[in-house]
Amino acid sequence: MSTEAKTPSPENTEDTNATTPYLRRIRSFVLREGRLTKGQQHALDNYWPKYGMDYQDTLLSLDNVFGRSAPRVLEIGFGMGKSLVAMAKAAPEQDFIGIEVHRPGVGACLSEAQAEELNNLKVFEHDAVEVLAQMIPEQSLDTVQLFFPDPWHKKRHHKRRIVQPDFVQALRSKLKIGGVFHMATDWENYAEHMLEVMRAAEGFENLSASSDYVERPEHRPLTKFEQRGQKLGHGVWDLMFKRIS
């Protein structure tokens, strides 16, 4: 998911959750479709049957989806998919699920996955909150990853940030006991917000020895964006919290 802040359009300030029509939910994203490249369109047309998962109001059997029982990693907002594909390639013993709302990124991810001939990756093009709520079984995930979500840096937009108490508790139920919620952001204010929310969250333990942030683990690829930022002296903050109850 891009770290560039997006200005919400007036009609999308509050959207109705289709599965619960009387509940109005503030979304953490504004859907603006970019132009698809020919390669991205080709990938969507040809590789979706292999890697794509259509949203439906039915719990999945992840063992049936992947044809095996294995540790499961779910990434919310994978952007263009390069890091997700790299992680799936590096850990063939694990299964990966990616969720992204922006179609060009989904197409790019499918193209990368096909090029690497992956067999341990599935992708959703849908709202992650709804996929988690309706399709992911309780205690079925070993890791949930949220890397560089939209920071919504203006104070009046902070309510749009995806890391909020209700979201964290909904996510918690999908993690196994001992499973990890791993976040990363390049906005210090958002990192502080994430830390505040997670410190107050029931059922989680901070894996940081200093009770705040952790060093980037080796399994999270260093992106070109981060490399450029490091040269300019920009910081990146990783947070890892384990489900303990």
C-alpha positions as CSV (number, residue, x, y, z in Angstrom):
1,M,0.0,0.0,0.0
2,S,1.4,3.4,-0.9
3,T,2.8,5.6,1.8
4,E,1.6,8.7,-0.1
5,A,-1.4,10.3,1.6
6,K,-4.6,10.4,-0.3
7,T,-7.2,13.1,0.0
8,P,-10.6,11.6,0.6
9,S,-13.3,12.6,-1.9
10,P,-16.5,14.0,-0.3
11,E,-18.7,11.2,-1.4
12,N,-16.4,8.6,0.3
13,T,-16.1,10.3,3.7
14,E,-18.2,7.5,5.2
15,D,-19.1,4.4,3.2
16,T,-21.8,1.8,4.0
17,N,-20.6,-1.7,4.8
18,A,-22.4,-3.9,2.3
19,T,-22.6,-6.8,4.7
20,T,-24.2,-4.8,7.5
21,P,-26.2,-2.1,5.8
22,Y,-27.1,-0.2,9.0
23,L,-23.5,0.1,10.1
24,R,-21.6,3.1,8.6
25,R,-17.9,2.5,8.6
26,I,-15.1,5.0,7.9
27,R,-12.8,3.4,5.4
28,S,-9.0,3.6,5.5
29,F,-8.7,4.0,1.8
30,V,-10.1,5.9,-1.1
31,L,-10.4,3.8,-4.3
32,R,-8.9,5.6,-7.2
33,E,-8.1,3.3,-10.2
34,G,-4.9,4.0,-12.0
35,R,-4.4,3.1,-15.6
36,L,-3.6,-0.5,-16.1
37,T,-0.6,-1.4,-18.2
38,K,-0.9,-4.0,-20.9
39,G,1.1,-6.4,-18.7
40,Q,-1.1,-5.9,-15.7
41,Q,-4.2,-6.4,-17.7
42,H,-2.7,-9.5,-19.3
43,A,-1.9,-10.9,-15.8
44,L,-5.5,-10.2,-14.5
45,D,-7.0,-11.9,-17.6
46,N,-4.7,-14.9,-17.5
47,Y,-3.4,-15.5,-14.0
48,W,-6.4,-14.6,-11.8
49,P,-7.8,-18.2,-12.0
50,K,-4.5,-19.5,-10.5
51,Y,-3.8,-16.8,-7.9
52,G,-7.0,-14.8,-7.4
53,M,-9.7,-15.3,-4.7
54,D,-13.1,-13.8,-5.3
55,Y,-14.7,-12.2,-2.2
56,Q,-17.7,-14.0,-0.9
57,D,-19.6,-14.0,2.4
58,T,-18.4,-17.5,3.3
59,L,-15.6,-18.8,5.5
60,L,-12.7,-20.4,3.7
61,S,-11.0,-23.6,4.4
62,L,-7.4,-22.5,4.0
63,D,-6.2,-26.1,3.9
64,N,-8.4,-26.7,0.9
65,V,-7.4,-23.4,-0.8
66,F,-3.7,-24.3,-0.6
67,G,-4.0,-28.0,-0.7
68,R,-2.0,-28.5,2.5
69,S,-1.6,-27.5,6.1
70,A,1.1,-24.9,6.6
71,P,1.9,-21.7,8.5
72,R,-0.2,-18.8,7.0
73,V,0.8,-15.2,6.5
74,L,-1.7,-12.5,5.5
75,E,-0.6,-9.2,4.2
76,I,-3.0,-6.2,4.1
77,G,-2.3,-3.7,1.3
78,F,0.6,-5.2,-0.6
79,G,1.0,-2.3,-3.1
80,M,2.5,-3.5,-6.3
81,G,3.3,-6.9,-4.7
82,K,7.1,-7.1,-5.1
83,S,7.8,-7.6,-1.4
84,L,5.0,-10.1,-1.0
85,V,6.2,-12.2,-3.9
86,A,9.8,-12.0,-2.6
87,M,8.6,-13.3,0.8
88,A,6.6,-16.1,-0.7
89,K,9.5,-17.1,-2.9
90,A,11.9,-17.1,0.1
91,A,9.6,-19.2,2.3
92,P,8.0,-22.0,0.2
93,E,7.1,-23.8,3.4
94,Q,4.6,-21.1,4.3
95,D,1.4,-20.0,2.5
96,F,0.8,-16.3,1.8
97,I,-2.5,-14.3,1.3
98,G,-2.4,-10.8,-0.1
99,I,-5.2,-8.2,0.0
100,E,-5.1,-5.1,-2.1
101,V,-7.9,-2.7,-3.3
102,H,-6.0,-1.1,-6.2
103,R,-6.3,-3.0,-9.4
104,P,-3.0,-2.1,-11.0
105,G,-1.1,-3.4,-8.0
106,V,-3.1,-6.6,-8.1
107,G,-2.2,-7.1,-11.8
108,A,1.5,-6.3,-11.1
109,C,1.5,-8.9,-8.2
110,L,-0.1,-11.6,-10.4
111,S,2.5,-11.0,-13.1
112,E,5.4,-11.2,-10.5
113,A,3.9,-14.4,-9.0
114,Q,3.6,-16.1,-12.3
115,A,7.1,-15.1,-13.3
116,E,8.4,-16.7,-10.1
117,E,6.1,-19.8,-10.6
118,L,4.8,-19.5,-7.0
119,N,2.4,-22.1,-5.6
120,N,2.0,-20.6,-2.1
121,L,0.3,-17.3,-2.8
122,K,-3.4,-16.2,-3.2
123,V,-4.6,-12.7,-3.7
124,F,-7.8,-10.8,-3.0
125,E,-8.9,-7.5,-4.7
126,H,-11.2,-6.3,-2.0
127,D,-11.5,-4.4,1.3
128,A,-9.3,-6.2,3.8
129,V,-11.7,-5.5,6.7
130,E,-14.5,-7.4,5.0
131,V,-12.2,-10.3,3.8
132,L,-11.0,-10.7,7.4
133,A,-14.5,-10.6,8.9
134,Q,-16.3,-12.8,6.4
135,M,-13.7,-15.2,4.9
136,I,-10.8,-15.8,7.3
137,P,-11.5,-18.4,10.0
138,E,-10.7,-17.8,13.6
139,Q,-7.2,-18.6,14.8
140,S,-6.1,-19.6,11.3
141,L,-3.2,-17.1,10.7
142,D,0.4,-17.2,12.0
143,T,1.2,-13.7,10.9
144,V,-0.6,-10.6,9.8
145,Q,1.5,-8.0,8.0
146,L,0.6,-4.3,7.5
147,F,3.5,-2.5,5.8
148,F,3.4,1.2,5.0
149,P,-0.4,1.8,5.1
150,D,-1.7,5.2,4.2
151,P,-0.6,7.5,7.0
152,W,-3.5,10.0,6.7
153,H,-1.1,12.5,8.1
154,K,-3.6,15.4,8.6
155,K,-5.0,15.3,12.1
156,R,-8.6,15.5,10.9
157,H,-8.0,12.3,8.9
158,H,-6.5,10.3,11.7
159,K,-9.8,8.5,12.1
160,R,-9.2,6.9,8.7
161,R,-6.1,5.1,9.8
162,I,-6.6,1.4,9.6
163,V,-4.9,0.7,13.0
164,Q,-7.7,1.4,15.4
165,P,-8.8,-0.5,18.5
166,D,-11.8,-2.2,16.8
167,F,-9.7,-3.3,13.8
168,V,-7.0,-4.7,16.1
169,Q,-9.5,-6.8,18.0
170,A,-11.1,-8.1,14.9
171,L,-7.7,-9.1,13.6
172,R,-6.7,-10.6,16.9
173,S,-9.4,-13.3,16.6
174,K,-7.9,-14.4,13.3
175,L,-4.4,-14.9,14.7
176,K,-3.4,-18.1,16.4
177,I,-2.3,-17.9,20.0
178,G,1.4,-16.9,19.5
179,G,0.7,-15.4,16.1
180,V,2.2,-12.0,15.3
181,F,0.8,-8.7,14.0
182,H,3.7,-7.0,12.2
183,M,3.4,-3.3,11.2
184,A,5.8,-0.9,9.5
185,T,5.6,2.8,8.7
186,D,7.8,5.6,7.6
187,W,5.7,8.2,9.4
188,E,6.9,8.7,12.9
189,N,3.5,10.1,14.1
190,Y,1.7,7.0,12.7
191,A,4.3,4.7,14.4
192,E,3.5,6.5,17.7
193,H,-0.2,6.0,17.0
194,M,0.2,2.3,16.2
195,L,2.2,1.9,19.4
196,E,-0.4,3.6,21.5
197,V,-3.2,1.5,20.1
198,M,-1.3,-1.8,20.5
199,R,-0.1,-1.0,24.0
200,A,-3.8,-0.6,25.0
201,A,-5.0,-3.7,23.0
202,E,-6.2,-6.7,25.0
203,G,-4.4,-10.0,24.3
204,F,-1.2,-8.7,22.7
205,E,2.4,-8.6,23.9
206,N,5.1,-6.3,22.4
207,L,8.0,-8.3,21.0
208,S,10.3,-5.2,21.3
209,A,13.0,-5.6,24.0
210,S,12.7,-1.8,24.6
211,S,8.8,-2.0,24.7
212,D,8.5,0.1,21.5
213,Y,9.9,-0.7,18.1
214,V,11.9,-3.6,16.7
215,E,14.6,-3.8,14.1
216,R,13.5,-4.7,10.6
217,P,13.5,-8.5,10.6
218,E,15.3,-10.3,7.7
219,H,12.1,-11.7,6.3
220,R,10.7,-8.3,5.5
221,P,12.4,-7.2,2.3
222,L,14.1,-3.8,2.2
223,T,12.2,-1.9,-0.6
224,K,13.7,0.5,-3.0
225,F,11.6,3.2,-1.4
226,E,13.2,2.4,2.0
227,Q,16.7,2.4,0.5
228,R,16.1,5.9,-1.0
229,G,14.7,7.1,2.3
230,Q,17.6,5.8,4.3
231,K,20.0,7.7,2.1
232,L,17.9,10.9,2.8
233,G,17.9,10.1,6.5
234,H,14.3,9.1,6.7
235,G,13.3,6.6,9.4
236,V,11.2,3.5,9.3
237,W,9.5,2.0,12.3
238,D,8.7,-1.7,12.7
239,L,6.3,-3.0,15.4
240,M,5.7,-6.6,16.2
241,F,3.0,-7.8,18.7
242,K,2.3,-11.4,19.6
243,R,-1.2,-12.6,20.4
244,I,-1.1,-14.1,24.0
245,S,-4.8,-14.6,24.7
